[in-house]
């Protein structure tokens, strides 16, 4: 069995010390990530949707925004909600006739994200 040996200090009590324990801990974090990391993932997707909007790809922007809408609506992140609201306003002004953008706008309005 391979042992995990830190170079600087001993592992903290309760921390994984063998490779299988380390691997299991890593997989566990992937399957059940910390909510902070999920928020950052959604913020990254909102950044992508905003960038697509700014480049004129209103359909792509609406599709991504609609995809993350349920997750962002359930977050307690004001920053994510403000970005989503801003994107809704921008798409509503620039591309209300684009089907994917319209789907996002309608979904946002129905979800009543505040």
Secondary structure, DSSP 8 states (H G I E B T S, - for coil): --B---SSS---TTS--BHHHHHHHHHHHHHT--HHHHHHHHHHHHHHHHHHHHTT-HHHHHHHHHHHHHHHHHS--HHHHHHHHHHHHHHHHH-TTSHHHHHHHHHHHHHT--
